[in-house]
Structures are given as C-alpha cells and as structure tokens.
Amino acid sequence: MIRKLQAIAVDCPDAVRLAEFYAELLGGQIEVDPDDPDWVEVRGFEGTPLAFQRVDGYHPPQWPGQESPQQMHLDFDVDDIEADEKRVLELGATVLERTDQVQADANWRVYADPAGHPFCLCAH
C-alpha cells in the first residue's frame, strides 16, 4: 500500500535557484544534499515537499502551446490574488495568462516560475 506522496520532483536548469524561488514563495527551507548538489528540496511548509533536479539540456514548457508541453503544473490557494501576484512577480515569476481579463468569473491566473514551469494562483 502506498502511504503518502513523498515529494514532487521538478526538472530545471538550476536546482538551487528554483528551490530559492519556491522556498520564498511558500515560506519553506532549502535542503541541499551535499553528495548531490543537483538535487535540492524545499520543506517546512504546509503540503508535500518539492524537489528540484538539475538536468542537462533542459527545455522549459511552453504555455499554452504543445511543442514543449507543460507535463504538470502546480496550483496554489491564495487569500489575496492581487497581493500574491505582486509577490510572485517580485520573486521572478512572469505572467502567462491573466484569466480574469478573458473570463469574468475566473478565480485563477497562470504564471511561469524562473525555469518556465507554469503554475497557478487560485483565489479562495
């Protein structure tokens, strides 16, 4: 029987840089394996730990195209989407889609982290 999800691992060109982004975003701490500096984990926040692994020849996903598909994305619940959007942009994210400008009742927005992975902020 599988007991729990241990971590979500994400490929990227710079594991430390991407771990720093998510640690700051989530209020977590970075753990670097001294035997494998290309594997960095973010723990100490509510939810499943995130792990980042450096890969050679990394190609970021494209939004919304499928030439280099997103393969997965993370959704984050937020209380104040305006304030949290400002915060993720200050941390190095970029806006991929302002769904509220396309669909009046949309309660989410799509961003890319510094390595190009899509993620969403979802208002309660």
A tleap script that builds the chain and sets N, CA, C and O, in Angstrom:
source leaprc.protein.ff14SB
mol = sequence {
  NMET ILE ARG LYS LEU GLN ALA ILE ALA VAL
  ASP CYS PRO ASP ALA VAL ARG LEU ALA GLU
  PHE TYR ALA GLU LEU LEU GLY GLY GLN ILE
  GLU VAL ASP PRO ASP ASP PRO ASP TRP VAL
  GLU VAL ARG GLY PHE GLU GLY THR PRO LEU
  ALA PHE GLN ARG VAL ASP GLY TYR HIE PRO
  PRO GLN TRP PRO GLY GLN GLU SER PRO GLN
  GLN MET HIE LEU ASP PHE ASP VAL ASP ASP
  ILE GLU ALA ASP GLU LYS ARG VAL LEU GLU
  LEU GLY ALA THR VAL LEU GLU ARG THR ASP
  GLN VAL GLN ALA ASP ALA ASN TRP ARG VAL
  TYR ALA ASP PRO ALA GLY HIE PRO PHE CYS
  LEU CYS ALA CHIE
}
set mol.1.N position { 0.843 -1.186 0.000 }
set mol.1.CA position { 0.000 0.000 0.000 }
set mol.1.C position { 0.891 1.253 0.000 }
set mol.1.O position { 1.864 1.328 0.750 }
set mol.2.N position { 0.557 2.208 -0.826 }
set mol.2.CA position { 1.269 3.485 -0.842 }
set mol.2.C position { 0.707 4.335 0.291 }
set mol.2.O position { -0.505 4.528 0.386 }
set mol.3.N position { 1.596 4.847 1.155 }
set mol.3.CA position { 1.151 5.589 2.333 }
set mol.3.C position { 0.953 7.074 2.079 }
set mol.3.O position { -0.027 7.659 2.541 }
set mol.4.N position { 1.875 7.689 1.347 }
set mol.4.CA position { 1.761 9.128 1.100 }
set mol.4.C position { 2.676 9.529 -0.037 }
set mol.4.O position { 3.581 8.788 -0.419 }
set mol.5.N position { 2.428 10.701 -0.567 }
set mol.5.CA position { 3.291 11.278 -1.595 }
set mol.5.C position { 4.508 11.860 -0.883 }
set mol.5.O position { 4.364 12.731 -0.025 }
set mol.6.N position { 5.692 11.391 -1.228 }
set mol.6.CA position { 6.918 11.811 -0.551 }
set mol.6.C position { 7.377 13.191 -1.004 }
set mol.6.O position { 7.772 14.013 -0.176 }
set mol.7.N position { 7.331 13.456 -2.306 }
set mol.7.CA position { 7.779 14.738 -2.847 }
set mol.7.C position { 7.309 14.857 -4.287 }
set mol.7.O position { 6.946 13.868 -4.924 }
set mol.8.N position { 7.323 16.057 -4.773 }
set mol.8.CA position { 7.084 16.331 -6.182 }
set mol.8.C position { 8.418 16.830 -6.727 }
set mol.8.O position { 8.936 17.848 -6.268 }
set mol.9.N position { 8.975 16.118 -7.704 }
set mol.9.CA position { 10.277 16.463 -8.266 }
set mol.9.C position { 10.093 17.169 -9.607 }
set mol.9.O position { 9.282 16.762 -10.438 }
set mol.10.N position { 10.861 18.228 -9.794 }
set mol.10.CA position { 10.734 19.073 -10.973 }
set mol.10.C position { 12.108 19.230 -11.626 }
set mol.10.O position { 13.075 19.594 -10.957 }
set mol.11.N position { 12.194 18.957 -12.920 }
set mol.11.CA position { 13.431 19.176 -13.669 }
set mol.11.C position { 13.629 20.673 -13.908 }
set mol.11.O position { 12.662 21.421 -14.057 }
set mol.12.N position { 14.887 21.098 -13.943 }
set mol.12.CA position { 15.174 22.514 -14.162 }
set mol.12.C position { 16.647 22.698 -14.514 }
set mol.12.O position { 17.436 21.764 -14.366 }
set mol.13.N position { 17.031 23.891 -14.980 }
set mol.13.CA position { 18.432 24.117 -15.314 }
set mol.13.C position { 19.292 24.479 -14.097 }
set mol.13.O position { 20.509 24.299 -14.140 }
set mol.14.N position { 18.684 24.987 -13.007 }
set mol.14.CA position { 19.419 25.421 -11.820 }
set mol.14.C position { 18.572 25.085 -10.592 }
set mol.14.O position { 17.653 25.825 -10.242 }
set mol.15.N position { 18.891 23.966 -9.943 }
set mol.15.CA position { 18.074 23.466 -8.828 }
set mol.15.C position { 18.058 24.427 -7.646 }
set mol.15.O position { 17.011 24.623 -7.028 }
set mol.16.N position { 19.183 25.022 -7.327 }
set mol.16.CA position { 19.238 25.931 -6.184 }
set mol.16.C position { 18.386 27.166 -6.450 }
set mol.16.O position { 17.606 27.577 -5.591 }
set mol.17.N position { 18.528 27.753 -7.616 }
set mol.17.CA position { 17.764 28.974 -7.955 }
set mol.17.C position { 16.264 28.716 -7.889 }
set mol.17.O position { 15.521 29.523 -7.331 }
set mol.18.N position { 15.816 27.601 -8.454 }
set mol.18.CA position { 14.383 27.323 -8.454 }
set mol.18.C position { 13.900 26.973 -7.051 }
set mol.18.O position { 12.787 27.341 -6.676 }
set mol.19.N position { 14.708 26.278 -6.277 }
set mol.19.CA position { 14.349 25.972 -4.887 }
set mol.19.C position { 14.230 27.259 -4.076 }
set mol.19.O position { 13.334 27.382 -3.242 }
set mol.20.N position { 15.119 28.212 -4.312 }
set mol.20.CA position { 15.037 29.503 -3.610 }
set mol.20.C position { 13.722 30.207 -3.919 }
set mol.20.O position { 13.089 30.764 -3.022 }
set mol.21.N position { 13.309 30.184 -5.183 }
set mol.21.CA position { 12.040 30.807 -5.583 }
set mol.21.C position { 10.885 30.198 -4.796 }
set mol.21.O position { 10.097 30.925 -4.192 }
set mol.22.N position { 10.778 28.868 -4.797 }
set mol.22.CA position { 9.652 28.208 -4.128 }
set mol.22.C position { 9.759 28.264 -2.609 }
set mol.22.O position { 8.731 28.318 -1.933 }
set mol.23.N position { 10.954 28.254 -2.054 }
set mol.23.CA position { 11.112 28.394 -0.598 }
set mol.23.C position { 10.605 29.755 -0.151 }
set mol.23.O position { 9.915 29.863 0.863 }
set mol.24.N position { 10.942 30.786 -0.900 }
set mol.24.CA position { 10.466 32.134 -0.572 }
set mol.24.C position { 8.953 32.232 -0.769 }
set mol.24.O position { 8.256 32.830 0.050 }
set mol.25.N position { 8.457 31.653 -1.838 }
set mol.25.CA position { 7.026 31.692 -2.132 }
set mol.25.C position { 6.213 31.010 -1.034 }
set mol.25.O position { 5.172 31.519 -0.620 }
set mol.26.N position { 6.693 29.851 -0.561 }
set mol.26.CA position { 5.923 29.023 0.365 }
set mol.26.C position { 6.344 29.164 1.825 }
set mol.26.O position { 5.704 28.587 2.704 }
set mol.27.N position { 7.393 29.910 2.097 }
set mol.27.CA position { 7.870 30.034 3.465 }
set mol.27.C position { 8.570 28.772 3.942 }
set mol.27.O position { 8.524 28.444 5.127 }
set mol.28.N position { 9.211 28.071 3.031 }
set mol.28.CA position { 9.910 26.829 3.374 }
set mol.28.C position { 11.402 27.035 3.508 }
set mol.28.O position { 11.915 28.145 3.368 }
set mol.29.N position { 12.092 25.929 3.786 }
set mol.29.CA position { 13.542 25.943 3.902 }
set mol.29.C position { 14.135 25.026 2.837 }
set mol.29.O position { 13.539 24.021 2.447 }
set mol.30.N position { 15.324 25.403 2.380 }
set mol.30.CA position { 16.036 24.638 1.359 }
set mol.30.C position { 16.941 23.611 2.024 }
set mol.30.O position { 17.624 23.906 3.005 }
set mol.31.N position { 16.935 22.405 1.477 }
set mol.31.CA position { 17.854 21.350 1.912 }
set mol.31.C position { 18.614 20.867 0.685 }
set mol.31.O position { 18.025 20.354 -0.267 }
set mol.32.N position { 19.938 21.043 0.724 }
set mol.32.CA position { 20.797 20.598 -0.368 }
set mol.32.C position { 21.521 19.331 0.078 }
set mol.32.O position { 22.114 19.302 1.156 }
set mol.33.N position { 21.476 18.311 -0.725 }
set mol.33.CA position { 22.188 17.069 -0.446 }
set mol.33.C position { 23.669 17.310 -0.755 }
set mol.33.O position { 24.016 17.552 -1.911 }
set mol.34.N position { 24.555 17.249 0.260 }
set mol.34.CA position { 25.974 17.528 -0.005 }
set mol.34.C position { 26.609 16.535 -0.984 }
set mol.34.O position { 27.614 16.850 -1.620 }
set mol.35.N position { 26.030 15.348 -1.105 }
set mol.35.CA position { 26.549 14.357 -2.048 }
set mol.35.C position { 25.990 14.533 -3.450 }
set mol.35.O position { 26.497 13.943 -4.405 }
set mol.36.N position { 24.947 15.342 -3.575 }
set mol.36.CA position { 24.317 15.551 -4.880 }
set mol.36.C position { 23.750 16.973 -4.951 }
set mol.36.O position { 22.552 17.169 -4.751 }
set mol.37.N position { 24.611 17.977 -5.237 }
set mol.37.CA position { 24.142 19.368 -5.260 }
set mol.37.C position { 23.169 19.673 -6.396 }
set mol.37.O position { 22.615 20.771 -6.450 }
set mol.38.N position { 22.953 18.717 -7.305 }
set mol.38.CA position { 21.978 18.916 -8.376 }
set mol.38.C position { 20.569 18.516 -7.935 }
set mol.38.O position { 19.633 18.598 -8.730 }
set mol.39.N position { 20.401 18.081 -6.670 }
set mol.39.CA position { 19.094 17.723 -6.095 }
set mol.39.C position { 18.885 18.605 -4.872 }
set mol.39.O position { 19.641 18.514 -3.905 }
set mol.40.N position { 17.858 19.462 -4.908 }
set mol.40.CA position { 17.580 20.386 -3.815 }
set mol.40.C position { 16.110 20.253 -3.446 }
set mol.40.O position { 15.244 20.210 -4.319 }
set mol.41.N position { 15.834 20.189 -2.140 }
set mol.41.CA position { 14.448 20.060 -1.670 }
set mol.41.C position { 14.015 21.302 -0.916 }
set mol.41.O position { 14.826 21.999 -0.306 }
set mol.42.N position { 12.709 21.564 -0.974 }
set mol.42.CA position { 12.095 22.627 -0.186 }
set mol.42.C position { 11.100 21.944 0.741 }
set mol.42.O position { 10.195 21.241 0.293 }
set mol.43.N position { 11.283 22.161 2.043 }
set mol.43.CA position { 10.432 21.558 3.075 }
set mol.43.C position { 10.044 22.632 4.079 }
set mol.43.O position { 10.465 23.783 3.969 }
set mol.44.N position { 9.242 22.242 5.053 }
set mol.44.CA position { 8.917 23.159 6.146 }
set mol.44.C position { 7.745 24.076 5.855 }
set mol.44.O position { 7.608 25.127 6.482 }
set mol.45.N position { 6.910 23.697 4.924 }
set mol.45.CA position { 5.687 24.443 4.638 }
set mol.45.C position { 4.548 23.434 4.623 }
set mol.45.O position { 4.790 22.228 4.579 }
set mol.46.N position { 3.318 23.913 4.659 }
set mol.46.CA position { 2.166 23.019 4.635 }
set mol.46.C position { 2.039 22.396 3.256 }
set mol.46.O position { 1.909 23.108 2.260 }
set mol.47.N position { 2.076 21.074 3.191 }
set mol.47.CA position { 1.934 20.384 1.924 }
set mol.47.C position { 3.106 19.465 1.634 }
set mol.47.O position { 4.024 19.319 2.442 }
set mol.48.N position { 3.053 18.858 0.475 }
set mol.48.CA position { 4.075 17.910 0.044 }
set mol.48.C position { 5.366 18.646 -0.309 }
set mol.48.O position { 5.320 19.669 -0.992 }
set mol.49.N position { 6.513 18.146 0.144 }
set mol.49.CA position { 7.786 18.782 -0.203 }
set mol.49.C position { 7.998 18.828 -1.717 }
set mol.49.O position { 7.508 17.977 -2.458 }
set mol.50.N position { 8.734 19.833 -2.145 }
set mol.50.CA position { 9.108 19.979 -3.544 }
set mol.50.C position { 10.593 19.685 -3.685 }
set mol.50.O position { 11.399 20.100 -2.851 }
set mol.51.N position { 10.946 18.974 -4.734 }
set mol.51.CA position { 12.350 18.680 -5.021 }
set mol.51.C position { 12.659 19.191 -6.426 }
set mol.51.O position { 11.814 19.143 -7.320 }
set mol.52.N position { 13.881 19.679 -6.603 }
set mol.52.CA position { 14.297 20.219 -7.889 }
set mol.52.C position { 15.599 19.538 -8.286 }
set mol.52.O position { 16.544 19.451 -7.502 }
set mol.53.N position { 15.622 19.059 -9.528 }
set mol.53.CA position { 16.835 18.402 -10.005 }
set mol.53.C position { 17.318 19.070 -11.284 }
set mol.53.O position { 16.555 19.303 -12.221 }
set mol.54.N position { 18.633 19.373 -11.288 }
set mol.54.CA position { 19.229 19.990 -12.461 }
set mol.54.C position { 19.389 18.925 -13.538 }
set mol.54.O position { 19.853 17.816 -13.274 }
set mol.55.N position { 18.998 19.282 -14.748 }
set mol.55.CA position { 19.167 18.382 -15.876 }
set mol.55.C position { 19.870 19.127 -17.004 }
set mol.55.O position { 19.629 20.314 -17.224 }
set mol.56.N position { 20.731 18.424 -17.709 }
set mol.56.CA position { 21.400 18.998 -18.870 }
set mol.56.C position { 20.394 19.124 -20.011 }
set mol.56.O position { 19.519 18.272 -20.167 }
set mol.57.N position { 20.516 20.165 -20.794 }
set mol.57.CA position { 19.659 20.332 -21.970 }
set mol.57.C position { 18.210 20.600 -21.637 }
set mol.57.O position { 17.326 20.277 -22.432 }
set mol.58.N position { 17.942 21.183 -20.479 }
set mol.58.CA position { 16.567 21.472 -20.063 }
set mol.58.C position { 15.872 22.380 -21.083 }
set mol.58.O position { 16.452 23.359 -21.551 }
set mol.59.N position { 14.630 22.045 -21.417 }
set mol.59.CA position { 13.786 22.869 -22.288 }
set mol.59.C position { 12.523 23.211 -21.519 }
set mol.59.O position { 11.775 22.307 -21.149 }
set mol.60.N position { 12.260 24.492 -21.265 }
set mol.60.CA position { 11.073 24.851 -20.492 }
set mol.60.C position { 9.788 24.567 -21.260 }
set mol.60.O position { 9.776 24.570 -22.491 }
set mol.61.N position { 8.711 24.323 -20.526 }
set mol.61.CA position { 7.415 24.148 -21.174 }
set mol.61.C position { 6.993 25.433 -21.877 }
set mol.61.O position { 7.489 26.515 -21.561 }
set mol.62.N position { 6.083 25.308 -22.822 }
set mol.62.CA position { 5.509 26.479 -23.493 }
set mol.62.C position { 4.044 26.573 -23.099 }
set mol.62.O position { 3.343 25.563 -23.032 }
set mol.63.N position { 3.596 27.769 -22.845 }
set mol.63.CA position { 2.198 27.988 -22.483 }
set mol.63.C position { 1.571 28.864 -23.529 }
set mol.63.O position { 2.146 29.913 -23.820 }
set mol.64.N position { 0.486 28.545 -24.101 }
set mol.64.CA position { -0.290 27.309 -23.945 }
set mol.64.C position { 0.048 26.269 -25.003 }
set mol.64.O position { -0.638 25.251 -25.097 }
set mol.65.N position { 1.085 26.498 -25.799 }
set mol.65.CA position { 1.433 25.579 -26.887 }
set mol.65.C position { 1.813 24.194 -26.412 }
set mol.65.O position { 1.959 23.946 -25.216 }
set mol.66.N position { 1.970 23.297 -27.369 }
set mol.66.CA position { 2.289 21.911 -27.038 }
set mol.66.C position { 3.607 21.427 -27.648 }
set mol.66.O position { 3.920 20.240 -27.558 }
set mol.67.N position { 4.387 22.328 -28.271 }
set mol.67.CA position { 5.684 21.910 -28.803 }
set mol.67.C position { 6.570 21.369 -27.692 }
set mol.67.O position { 7.258 20.365 -27.874 }
set mol.68.N position { 6.553 22.023 -26.559 }
set mol.68.CA position { 7.238 21.564 -25.352 }
set mol.68.C position { 6.180 21.617 -24.251 }
set mol.68.O position { 6.069 22.631 -23.562 }
set mol.69.N position { 5.393 20.536 -24.067 }
set mol.69.CA position { 4.226 20.579 -23.182 }
set mol.69.C position { 4.590 20.792 -21.721 }
set mol.69.O position { 5.699 20.482 -21.285 }
set mol.70.N position { 3.625 21.330 -20.972 }
set mol.70.CA position { 3.862 21.635 -19.565 }
set mol.70.C position { 4.044 20.380 -18.715 }
set mol.70.O position { 4.708 20.452 -17.681 }
set mol.71.N position { 3.496 19.258 -19.097 }
set mol.71.CA position { 3.613 17.981 -18.412 }
set mol.71.C position { 2.981 17.994 -17.022 }
set mol.71.O position { 2.369 16.997 -16.637 }
set mol.72.N position { 3.097 19.036 -16.283 }
set mol.72.CA position { 2.458 19.198 -14.978 }
set mol.72.C position { 2.503 20.669 -14.627 }
set mol.72.O position { 3.277 21.437 -15.199 }
set mol.73.N position { 1.671 21.050 -13.689 }
set mol.73.CA position { 1.799 22.390 -13.132 }
set mol.73.C position { 1.287 22.352 -11.700 }
set mol.73.O position { 0.563 21.435 -11.313 }
set mol.74.N position { 1.666 23.352 -10.921 }
set mol.74.CA position { 1.268 23.443 -9.521 }
set mol.74.C position { 0.194 24.512 -9.372 }
set mol.74.O position { 0.264 25.563 -10.009 }
set mol.75.N position { -0.800 24.240 -8.527 }
set mol.75.CA position { -1.843 25.212 -8.194 }
set mol.75.C position { -1.700 25.575 -6.721 }
set mol.75.O position { -1.555 24.697 -5.871 }
set mol.76.N position { -1.741 26.868 -6.423 }
set mol.76.CA position { -1.619 27.351 -5.050 }
set mol.76.C position { -2.871 28.134 -4.665 }
set mol.76.O position { -3.289 29.039 -5.387 }
set mol.77.N position { -3.470 27.784 -3.525 }
set mol.77.CA position { -4.581 28.558 -2.970 }
set mol.77.C position { -4.027 29.835 -2.364 }
set mol.77.O position { -3.011 29.809 -1.669 }
set mol.78.N position { -4.695 30.957 -2.628 }
set mol.78.CA position { -4.270 32.238 -2.066 }
set mol.78.C position { -5.487 32.977 -1.525 }
set mol.78.O position { -6.610 32.770 -1.983 }
set mol.79.N position { -5.248 33.835 -0.553 }
set mol.79.CA position { -6.324 34.643 0.021 }
set mol.79.C position { -6.508 35.962 -0.719 }
set mol.79.O position { -7.626 36.464 -0.829 }
set mol.80.N position { -5.410 36.524 -1.226 }
set mol.80.CA position { -5.450 37.825 -1.899 }
set mol.80.C position { -4.666 37.707 -3.206 }
set mol.80.O position { -3.446 37.870 -3.225 }
set mol.81.N position { -5.367 37.426 -4.278 }
set mol.81.CA position { -4.689 37.160 -5.554 }
set mol.81.C position { -3.903 38.371 -6.057 }
set mol.81.O position { -2.862 38.198 -6.692 }
set mol.82.N position { -4.368 39.575 -5.794 }
set mol.82.CA position { -3.643 40.772 -6.245 }
set mol.82.C position { -2.306 40.895 -5.510 }
set mol.82.O position { -1.268 41.109 -6.137 }
set mol.83.N position { -2.332 40.760 -4.196 }
set mol.83.CA position { -1.103 40.869 -3.402 }
set mol.83.C position { -0.150 39.724 -3.724 }
set mol.83.O position { 1.059 39.926 -3.835 }
set mol.84.N position { -0.703 38.518 -3.872 }
set mol.84.CA position { 0.157 37.372 -4.152 }
set mol.84.C position { 0.715 37.419 -5.568 }
set mol.84.O position { 1.826 36.944 -5.804 }
set mol.85.N position { -0.036 37.984 -6.519 }
set mol.85.CA position { 0.526 38.168 -7.853 }
set mol.85.C position { 1.722 39.109 -7.788 }
set mol.85.O position { 2.765 38.832 -8.381 }
set mol.86.N position { 1.576 40.203 -7.082 }
set mol.86.CA position { 2.684 41.148 -6.946 }
set mol.86.C position { 3.903 40.447 -6.349 }
set mol.86.O position { 5.030 40.655 -6.798 }
set mol.87.N position { 3.669 39.623 -5.343 }
set mol.87.CA position { 4.762 38.922 -4.669 }
set mol.87.C position { 5.469 37.933 -5.601 }
set mol.87.O position { 6.699 37.915 -5.650 }
set mol.88.N position { 4.711 37.106 -6.346 }
set mol.88.CA position { 5.369 36.120 -7.223 }
set mol.88.C position { 6.143 36.813 -8.341 }
set mol.88.O position { 7.190 36.325 -8.764 }
set mol.89.N position { 5.634 37.945 -8.821 }
set mol.89.CA position { 6.356 38.683 -9.858 }
set mol.89.C position { 7.655 39.264 -9.304 }
set mol.89.O position { 8.677 39.265 -9.990 }
set mol.90.N position { 7.621 39.763 -8.055 }
set mol.90.CA position { 8.837 40.270 -7.423 }
set mol.90.C position { 9.871 39.165 -7.218 }
set mol.90.O position { 11.074 39.423 -7.243 }
set mol.91.N position { 9.396 37.930 -7.013 }
set mol.91.CA position { 10.296 36.794 -6.806 }
set mol.91.C position { 10.882 36.253 -8.110 }
set mol.91.O position { 11.788 35.421 -8.084 }
set mol.92.N position { 10.368 36.719 -9.246 }
set mol.92.CA position { 10.934 36.298 -10.532 }
set mol.92.C position { 9.992 35.544 -11.447 }
set mol.92.O position { 10.410 35.087 -12.511 }
set mol.93.N position { 8.730 35.401 -11.064 }
set mol.93.CA position { 7.746 34.758 -11.945 }
set mol.93.C position { 7.361 35.729 -13.066 }
set mol.93.O position { 7.600 36.933 -12.978 }
set mol.94.N position { 6.763 35.177 -14.112 }
set mol.94.CA position { 6.216 36.000 -15.190 }
set mol.94.C position { 4.760 35.595 -15.426 }
set mol.94.O position { 4.379 34.448 -15.192 }
set mol.95.N position { 3.970 36.533 -15.885 }
set mol.95.CA position { 2.561 36.268 -16.178 }
set mol.95.C position { 2.474 35.513 -17.499 }
set mol.95.O position { 3.062 35.925 -18.499 }
set mol.96.N position { 1.734 34.400 -17.496 }
set mol.96.CA position { 1.462 33.676 -18.738 }
set mol.96.C position { 0.055 33.962 -19.233 }
set mol.96.O position { -0.169 34.112 -20.434 }
set mol.97.N position { -0.899 34.036 -18.301 }
set mol.97.CA position { -2.282 34.306 -18.704 }
set mol.97.C position { -3.043 34.954 -17.557 }
set mol.97.O position { -3.105 34.408 -16.455 }
set mol.98.N position { -3.616 36.109 -17.820 }
set mol.98.CA position { -4.493 36.778 -16.861 }
set mol.98.C position { -5.908 36.338 -17.204 }
set mol.98.O position { -6.613 37.024 -17.944 }
set mol.99.N position { -6.321 35.206 -16.673 }
set mol.99.CA position { -7.624 34.630 -17.000 }
set mol.99.C position { -8.767 35.563 -16.646 }
set mol.99.O position { -9.823 35.505 -17.274 }
set mol.100.N position { -8.578 36.424 -15.651 }
set mol.100.CA position { -9.624 37.368 -15.267 }
set mol.100.C position { -9.890 38.394 -16.367 }
set mol.100.O position { -10.958 39.005 -16.392 }
set mol.101.N position { -8.944 38.587 -17.266 }
set mol.101.CA position { -9.136 39.521 -18.375 }
set mol.101.C position { -9.828 38.855 -19.559 }
set mol.101.O position { -10.264 39.534 -20.488 }
set mol.102.N position { -9.929 37.527 -19.528 }
set mol.102.CA position { -10.552 36.763 -20.605 }
set mol.102.C position { -11.916 36.231 -20.181 }
set mol.102.O position { -12.849 36.167 -20.983 }
set mol.103.N position { -12.017 35.855 -18.926 }
set mol.103.CA position { -13.233 35.228 -18.396 }
set mol.103.C position { -13.591 35.934 -17.091 }
set mol.103.O position { -12.846 35.841 -16.115 }
set mol.104.N position { -14.714 36.633 -17.064 }
set mol.104.CA position { -15.086 37.482 -15.934 }
set mol.104.C position { -15.126 36.751 -14.594 }
set mol.104.O position { -14.775 37.341 -13.573 }
set mol.105.N position { -15.540 35.489 -14.568 }
set mol.105.CA position { -15.673 34.774 -13.294 }
set mol.105.C position { -14.450 33.914 -12.960 }
set mol.105.O position { -14.507 33.109 -12.030 }
set mol.106.N position { -13.365 34.067 -13.686 }
set mol.106.CA position { -12.159 33.257 -13.437 }
set mol.106.C position { -11.552 33.641 -12.091 }
set mol.106.O position { -11.392 34.823 -11.786 }
set mol.107.N position { -11.218 32.635 -11.294 }
set mol.107.CA position { -10.619 32.898 -9.989 }
set mol.107.C position { -9.168 32.400 -9.929 }
set mol.107.O position { -8.658 32.126 -8.843 }
set mol.108.N position { -8.509 32.280 -11.071 }
set mol.108.CA position { -7.114 31.840 -11.109 }
set mol.108.C position { -6.372 32.629 -12.177 }
set mol.108.O position { -6.971 33.198 -13.089 }
set mol.109.N position { -5.059 32.647 -12.036 }
set mol.109.CA position { -4.165 33.269 -13.014 }
set mol.109.C position { -2.971 32.344 -13.210 }
set mol.109.O position { -2.591 31.609 -12.298 }
set mol.110.N position { -2.383 32.381 -14.397 }
set mol.110.CA position { -1.311 31.459 -14.747 }
set mol.110.C position { 0.010 32.221 -14.857 }
set mol.110.O position { 0.079 33.284 -15.473 }
set mol.111.N position { 1.052 31.661 -14.250 }
set mol.111.CA position { 2.380 32.265 -14.225 }
set mol.111.C position { 3.418 31.217 -14.624 }
set mol.111.O position { 3.115 30.026 -14.703 }
set mol.112.N position { 4.633 31.671 -14.870 }
set mol.112.CA position { 5.768 30.765 -15.063 }
set mol.112.C position { 6.784 31.065 -13.978 }
set mol.112.O position { 7.062 32.225 -13.676 }
set mol.113.N position { 7.339 30.009 -13.393 }
set mol.113.CA position { 8.416 30.195 -12.421 }
set mol.113.C position { 9.690 30.570 -13.185 }
set mol.113.O position { 9.666 30.592 -14.415 }
set mol.114.N position { 10.797 30.865 -12.505 }
set mol.114.CA position { 12.007 31.294 -13.209 }
set mol.114.C position { 12.566 30.288 -14.215 }
set mol.114.O position { 13.337 30.670 -15.095 }
set mol.115.N position { 12.192 29.001 -14.101 }
set mol.115.CA position { 12.651 27.996 -15.071 }
set mol.115.C position { 11.624 27.756 -16.167 }
set mol.115.O position { 11.848 26.931 -17.052 }
set mol.116.N position { 10.487 28.475 -16.118 }
set mol.116.CA position { 9.482 28.366 -17.167 }
set mol.116.C position { 8.333 27.414 -16.886 }
set mol.116.O position { 7.466 27.246 -17.744 }
set mol.117.N position { 8.292 26.778 -15.706 }
set mol.117.CA position { 7.183 25.868 -15.381 }
set mol.117.C position { 5.925 26.668 -15.070 }
set mol.117.O position { 5.974 27.599 -14.265 }
set mol.118.N position { 4.808 26.328 -15.686 }
set mol.118.CA position { 3.545 27.007 -15.353 }
set mol.118.C position { 3.087 26.677 -13.931 }
set mol.118.O position { 3.271 25.560 -13.449 }
set mol.119.N position { 2.494 27.659 -13.278 }
set mol.119.CA position { 1.808 27.434 -12.012 }
set mol.119.C position { 0.669 28.434 -11.920 }
set mol.119.O position { 0.680 29.467 -12.588 }
set mol.120.N position { -0.320 28.116 -11.084 }
set mol.120.CA position { -1.495 28.975 -10.958 }
set mol.120.C position { -1.654 29.468 -9.529 }
set mol.120.O position { -1.380 28.747 -8.570 }
set mol.121.N position { -2.099 30.708 -9.408 }
set mol.121.CA position { -2.607 31.222 -8.141 }
set mol.121.C position { -4.115 31.145 -8.238 }
set mol.121.O position { -4.711 31.643 -9.194 }
set mol.122.N position { -4.735 30.517 -7.241 }
set mol.122.CA position { -6.186 30.288 -7.242 }
set mol.122.C position { -6.788 30.952 -6.028 }
set mol.122.O position { -6.453 30.598 -4.898 }
set mol.123.N position { -7.671 31.911 -6.241 }
set mol.123.CA position { -8.309 32.626 -5.130 }
set mol.123.C position { -9.376 31.744 -4.487 }
set mol.123.O position { -10.108 31.025 -5.166 }
set mol.124.N position { -9.441 31.821 -3.172 }
set mol.124.CA position { -10.467 31.076 -2.430 }
set mol.124.C position { -11.838 31.584 -2.779 }
set mol.124.O position { -12.834 31.083 -2.256 }
savepdb mol mol.pdb
quit
